[in-house]
Amino acid sequence: MEIILQKKRAIRQQIENQRKQLTKDQVNSLSHAIIENLKSLYEFQNSRTIHCYVAWRHEVNTHDLIVEMLSQGRRVVVPVVDLQNHTLIHSEIKSFDELKPGAFGILEPPKKLLRPVDIAEIELILVPGVAFDLHGNRIGYGGGYYDAFLRQSRAIKIGLAYEFQIVDELPTTDGDEKVDLVVTEKTIYRVNPLRNKIIAVINRLEQTYGVEVWQNKKRDPLDMLIKTVLSQNTSDWNRDMAWEKLKQRFPTWEQVVQTQQQELAEAIRSAGLANQKSQRILEILQWIKQKYGRLNLDFICDMSVDEAIQTFTQLKGIGIKTMCVVLAFACGKDVFPVDTHVHRLCKRFSFVPKNASAEKTHYIMQRLVPAGKSYSFHINLLKHGRQICKAQNPLCWKCPVFEYCEYEFKEERRAAGKGAQENM
C-alpha cells in the first residue's frame, strides 16, 4: 500500500508541476477547447442537473461553462467542502457571483446560500483531477472527497483534463473510483466500455422510440402492487382481464381482505395460477393491514428504495422486480425494473453475464444505468423487446442498436430478413 501511495505522490507532484507552467492565456485557450469537446457529447447535451467543480489554481477552467449552463436554465450544482465531516455538500447555485473563497481557497457558496441537492438527483458529474488513465482511474489531491462522492452516485462521470494529464496506467487502491469519460483539448476518451455502451444504447433507443418521462400521474401504490402480482407468469392481456374482474367484484381492498380465497381465485382466474395468486394477495393485504393499520401504501413513496425493497420482499409473491415496478411507476423513483423482456435484452447486449438471473441482473444494472435514465430505458427496452428483439425470431434486420448487440445469431437473422424483403 505504501509503495502505491508513494507512486501516486510522485505522479501528482510531476503533473502539478507541469500544470503550474501553464500561463493564464494557455489555461484559458486549452480550457476553451476542452469545454467545446465536452459540449459535443450527447451525455452532456441531454443532462439537466449537472455537478460541476469550480476551477482552482491551474485546473481546467469551468467559469464560463457554469455561467453558460445557468443561462440555459440548467440546474448547476457545485461542491462545498465540509472539513469537519470530511465530506462534500452538493449545493445548487443560481449565479456564479454567489461563490466566495471557502475551504482551501476554492470558490463555493457561503452557508447562508447553501441549497443542498440529493446525490440521486445529479445526472452528470464533471470531475477534476490531477491525472487520469485510459482505464478511467483518477488521481486527485489525496483527500478522498471526490472518491467518496463518486462511489455514492450513479451519474455519468466525466473527467476534464489537459492532454498531458493522461497516462497509460495509474497505481490504484480499493478506495479509488473511476470516471466514464475523460475530455481533453485533443480528444474524448471513453474509458469505461460497458457503461459507455449502455449510455449509447439508451441514446439510440431514445432517438428511435422517444424519451420517456414519468408524468407524476396519480397511481395508487397498492393497486400497482397487486396488479404486478397478477402479472406474474402471464400476459398483459390476461392480467388486465383479471384486474377488471377483480375490481368489478371487489371495489375496495377492504372487501377483498374479508373474502374467501376461492371467491378471490375465481375473480382472477384469467391471470393463471389463480389459487396461488389469490392466497398471496390475501396474505399481502392482511400483512399490510396488521402492520400499518390500513390498506393504503401511499407512504411507500416516502421510503428509500432500499428500505421499501427490504420491507416488502419478505412477503411471498413480492420480489425485487415487483417492488421496482411499484417504486418506478407509482412513485417515480429512479429504479430500473427487470422484467422478462428487459432481462433478455440485457443478456443479448452482454450488459450482464449470459447465466445471470433476473435478480442478479437487477443488482448489476442498478449501478450501471445512469441517474435519471431508469424509467426511459426500461420503457424503451420493453418497446424494443416487444417490437424487434423478440424472444423467438427477433427482427435483427430492423434493429436500430444492431451494432451493440451480441446475440449469437444476429448476422443470420439479419441476412434472412433482408433476403425475405428482397424476394417480396
URQUI-V185738 format. One line per field, one symbol per residue. ss: DSSP state (A for helix, B for strand, O for the rest). phi: phi as a letter, one per 20 degrees, with the letter a starting at -180 (. if undefined). A space follows every 10 residues. Layout:
ss: ???
phi: ???
This chain:
ss: OAAAAAAAAA AAAAAAAAAA OOOAAAAAAA AAAAAAAAAO OAAAAOOOBB BBOOOOOOOO OOAAAAAAAA AOOOBBBBBB BBOOOOBBBB BBBOOAAABB BOAAAOBBBO AAAOOBOOAA AOOBBBBOOO BBBOOOOBBO OOOOAAAAAA AAOOOBBBBB OOAAABBOOO OOOOOOOOOO BBBOOOOBBB OOAAAAAAAA AAAAAAAAAO OOOOOOOOOO AAAAAAAAAA AOOOOAAAAA AAAAAAAAAO OOAAAAAOOO AAAAAAAOAA AOOAAAAAAA AAAAAAAAAA AAOOOOOAAA AAOOAAAAAA AAOOOOOOOA AAAAAAAAAO OOOOOOOOOA AAAAAAAAOO OOOOOOOAAA AAAAAAAAOO OOOAAAAAAA AAAAAAAOOO OOOOOAAAOO OAAAOOOOOA AAAAAAAAAA AAOO
phi: .fffffffff fgffffffff fffgffgfff fgfffffgff fffffedddc ecfegcldfg fdgfffffff fenfeddcec fdffdlbded dfcdbffffc gcgmnffbff gfdfcgdfgf eeebcedeae bcdfdnfbde enenffgfff fedeffdced bfgfeecfbd fccfefdede bcdcfeadee ecgfffffff fgfffffedo eecfelffcf ffgfffffff fflbefffff fffffffffc fcfffffeee gffffffdgf emlfffffff ffffffffff fdnbebdgff feffgfffff feffefnddf fgffffffee dmfecdfddg ffffffffem fcgfefffff fgfffgeeff gndfffffff ffgffeecef fdlfeffdff cgfeecffdf ffffffffff ffef
